Each structure stands twice: as structure tokens, then as C-alpha cells.
Amino acid sequence: MRIRSPSPRVRIVADVTVLTRSQWQGYAARHRSRADALTAAHRDRRVAGRSHPVADFLFVYYNNSPARLRRWHPGPGVRLQDASDSQQAAWRHYRTDADRAVRLDVESFVAQRGSTVRFVRELMEATLSRPAFTGCFGLHEWAMVYRLDQDEVRHDRWPLRLGSAGTDEVVEAHQIRCSHFDAFRFFTPEASGRNALQPSRESQVAMEQPGCLHAGMDVYKWCFKLAPAVPGELTLDAFELAADIRTLDMQASPYDLLDLGLEPIRIETPEGKRSYAEAQRAFTARSNALRRRLHDVCDSLLAGASRKTL
């Protein structure tokens, strides 16, 4: 359940949601259970010393641990009654009031992280304002291995399903139009010059568009970058979306991942292109819904910081 849409039993006082001890403990317990289910396979592989070229991306590249992911945060405008002994009470950017209620210290958070809050708000708003481009066909993954031999690619344990020469031919037969800097920066030097766009960190707000798979995964990044200010449910929803997008991303990649149970989306064919674009449109709708929620959180933080008390 979403804190921002409380049940009738949750008290709302002066735009502040008040949760009783049993209510917030229930939210926290359900969040931990959901997070544990989402990360169980990764944690099992880590214990066994095994890696996964698809799923590990969410923990290695994004650098957020299962332990941090299972921390429940209520978000701004929520007071936890009788919570002075809670984990939140000991965490940074929380404060305990005289009545032993605990809440996010919005003023403190924005004072230290305000520039990030404003950047994320601007990025979400700019991305939402643009139509989705669905003609990239996941070629960013192909551009990352262009003109490389099998033993030089990032996932060298997994064969290129068309071989090095066949992979290069696909790149050369298509117009690459990648707008996302954090994908573009991993292009090989030979592939960078073939990209119709030249995204940079400075142009990110100006170029981000909602059809981009990596921009959709990055909603998760911005959620945990703004911890503890983002509600736990939103962060887990964004994590789930990122996991689903990552699967499509690698299905459409040049790697042969059949041994992992991933059927390739053959974007070099008309059928593969249609399948990829259809999935891309569905992910655009999901990621935009999360962007709106994250934008609202940023608005709430900035508005709360401008008031003396919540």
C-alpha cells in the first residue's frame, strides 16, 4: 500500500500522515519481505560465488546493496507514532519529536541534498515532457562491442550469437541514435562516431527521453540516490521495473544467453524490431508513472523545506 494513499484508518493531520506503531511496523515488515523476495536469487549467488551477467547489473552498476534496499522509508510528510526506539530514529535525516514520534527531517535533508532534489525534479519533468523514441532497437549494447573480439567484450564468457563479424555488420547496417550518456560512454571508439547524437553529462536534462531503456532503469537510481526521502514502495517499484527492463535489454543484446533461459530478441530482423518497440512502449508507460511519483516526492521535499514545520 502507498503511504500517499492511506486507508481511512490512517489519520491525516494538517497534511501530515500519522501512522500508529502497529501501522508503520506493518509497512516496514511488508517492505522487508518484498525486498528480500526481490533480492533472494542475487544473495544466493553471492554466497555461492556465482555471477549473473543480467541480474548483477542492478547491484554492481547501480551500487545499491540488498541491505539498503530492504530499509523502509515512509517519505516526507509522514509521522511514525511511538517510534523513538525504531531503526528510523537512529538513521540520518530523521528526527524524533517531543512526543516520541519520528519523521523525516525534510529541512535537514534539503539543506544538504537540495541540489540533487532539484536536479532529479528537473530531469523527471523534462523527460515526461517528451514523446518516446522507439527506433533505437537496443543498438547501444551492440555499439559497446563493435569492432571487438570475443575475448575483449565485457561479458566474455557469453558468446556473441552472430559472432564478432556478424555483430559489426548489424551496427554498420543501422543508424544508431542513442540519447543516454551513461550508455553512450561505454561505446567503443569506433562506434561513438557512428552515433547520430553526442550526449554528455551536461546535456542529460536536454536529451533524456522516456522511451530509453536506460533512462527507465535510472528511475531506480534516482530513488535510492534520494534515500531516505523517497518512500520505500516507490523505490521497490522502480527496482522491479529496472529488473524487467534489464532483461529486455540483454535479450536484445548481441550476446547468446539461451543457457540462462533468455530467448533472444533478434533486433536485426523486422519481427525483432517490432517486438522490441512494443516492449519499449510498455516500459515507457511504467517508467513515466514512476517519474510522476518521484517528481511529486521532490515537490513535497522542496515545499516542506520552505515551511518552518511539517
FENCOR-V865196 format. One record per residue. N is the residue number from 1. SS is DSSP state (2 for helix, 1 for strand, 0 for the rest). Layout:
n={N | N}
ss={SS | SS}
This chain:
n={1 | 2 | 3 | 4 | 5 | 6 | 7 | 8 | 9 | 10 | 11 | 12 | 13 | 14 | 15 | 16 | 17 | 18 | 19 | 20 | 21 | 22 | 23 | 24 | 25 | 26 | 27 | 28 | 29 | 30 | 31 | 32 | 33 | 34 | 35 | 36 | 37 | 38 | 39 | 40 | 41 | 42 | 43 | 44 | 45 | 46 | 47 | 48 | 49 | 50 | 51 | 52 | 53 | 54 | 55 | 56 | 57 | 58 | 59 | 60 | 61 | 62 | 63 | 64 | 65 | 66 | 67 | 68 | 69 | 70 | 71 | 72 | 73 | 74 | 75 | 76 | 77 | 78 | 79 | 80 | 81 | 82 | 83 | 84 | 85 | 86 | 87 | 88 | 89 | 90 | 91 | 92 | 93 | 94 | 95 | 96 | 97 | 98 | 99 | 100 | 101 | 102 | 103 | 104 | 105 | 106 | 107 | 108 | 109 | 110 | 111 | 112 | 113 | 114 | 115 | 116 | 117 | 118 | 119 | 120 | 121 | 122 | 123 | 124 | 125 | 126 | 127 | 128 | 129 | 130 | 131 | 132 | 133 | 134 | 135 | 136 | 137 | 138 | 139 | 140 | 141 | 142 | 143 | 144 | 145 | 146 | 147 | 148 | 149 | 150 | 151 | 152 | 153 | 154 | 155 | 156 | 157 | 158 | 159 | 160 | 161 | 162 | 163 | 164 | 165 | 166 | 167 | 168 | 169 | 170 | 171 | 172 | 173 | 174 | 175 | 176 | 177 | 178 | 179 | 180 | 181 | 182 | 183 | 184 | 185 | 186 | 187 | 188 | 189 | 190 | 191 | 192 | 193 | 194 | 195 | 196 | 197 | 198 | 199 | 200 | 201 | 202 | 203 | 204 | 205 | 206 | 207 | 208 | 209 | 210 | 211 | 212 | 213 | 214 | 215 | 216 | 217 | 218 | 219 | 220 | 221 | 222 | 223 | 224 | 225 | 226 | 227 | 228 | 229 | 230 | 231 | 232 | 233 | 234 | 235 | 236 | 237 | 238 | 239 | 240 | 241 | 242 | 243 | 244 | 245 | 246 | 247 | 248 | 249 | 250 | 251 | 252 | 253 | 254 | 255 | 256 | 257 | 258 | 259 | 260 | 261 | 262 | 263 | 264 | 265 | 266 | 267 | 268 | 269 | 270 | 271 | 272 | 273 | 274 | 275 | 276 | 277 | 278 | 279 | 280 | 281 | 282 | 283 | 284 | 285 | 286 | 287 | 288 | 289 | 290 | 291 | 292 | 293 | 294 | 295 | 296 | 297 | 298 | 299 | 300 | 301 | 302 | 303 | 304 | 305 | 306 | 307 | 308 | 309 | 310}
ss={0 | 0 | 2 | 2 | 2 | 0 | 0 | 0 | 0 | 0 | 1 | 1 | 1 | 0 | 0 | 1 | 1 | 1 | 1 | 0 | 2 | 2 | 2 | 2 | 2 | 2 | 2 | 2 | 2 | 2 | 2 | 2 | 2 | 2 | 2 | 2 | 2 | 2 | 2 | 2 | 2 | 2 | 2 | 2 | 2 | 2 | 2 | 2 | 0 | 0 | 0 | 0 | 0 | 0 | 0 | 0 | 2 | 2 | 2 | 2 | 0 | 0 | 0 | 0 | 0 | 2 | 2 | 2 | 2 | 0 | 0 | 0 | 0 | 0 | 0 | 0 | 0 | 1 | 1 | 1 | 0 | 0 | 0 | 0 | 0 | 0 | 2 | 2 | 2 | 2 | 0 | 0 | 0 | 1 | 1 | 1 | 0 | 0 | 0 | 0 | 0 | 1 | 1 | 1 | 0 | 2 | 2 | 2 | 2 | 2 | 2 | 2 | 2 | 2 | 2 | 2 | 2 | 2 | 2 | 2 | 2 | 2 | 2 | 2 | 2 | 2 | 2 | 2 | 0 | 0 | 0 | 0 | 0 | 0 | 0 | 0 | 0 | 0 | 2 | 2 | 2 | 2 | 2 | 0 | 0 | 0 | 0 | 0 | 0 | 2 | 2 | 2 | 0 | 0 | 0 | 0 | 0 | 0 | 0 | 1 | 0 | 0 | 2 | 2 | 2 | 2 | 2 | 2 | 2 | 2 | 2 | 2 | 0 | 0 | 0 | 1 | 0 | 0 | 0 | 0 | 2 | 2 | 2 | 2 | 0 | 0 | 0 | 0 | 2 | 2 | 2 | 2 | 0 | 0 | 1 | 0 | 0 | 0 | 0 | 0 | 0 | 0 | 0 | 2 | 2 | 2 | 2 | 0 | 0 | 0 | 0 | 0 | 2 | 2 | 2 | 2 | 2 | 2 | 2 | 2 | 2 | 2 | 2 | 2 | 2 | 0 | 0 | 0 | 0 | 0 | 0 | 2 | 2 | 2 | 2 | 2 | 2 | 2 | 2 | 2 | 2 | 2 | 2 | 2 | 2 | 2 | 2 | 2 | 2 | 2 | 2 | 0 | 0 | 0 | 1 | 0 | 0 | 2 | 2 | 2 | 0 | 0 | 0 | 0 | 0 | 0 | 0 | 0 | 0 | 2 | 2 | 2 | 2 | 2 | 2 | 2 | 2 | 2 | 2 | 2 | 2 | 2 | 2 | 2 | 2 | 2 | 2 | 2 | 2 | 2 | 2 | 2 | 2 | 2 | 2 | 2 | 2 | 2 | 2 | 2 | 2 | 2 | 2 | 2 | 2 | 0 | 0 | 0 | 0 | 0}
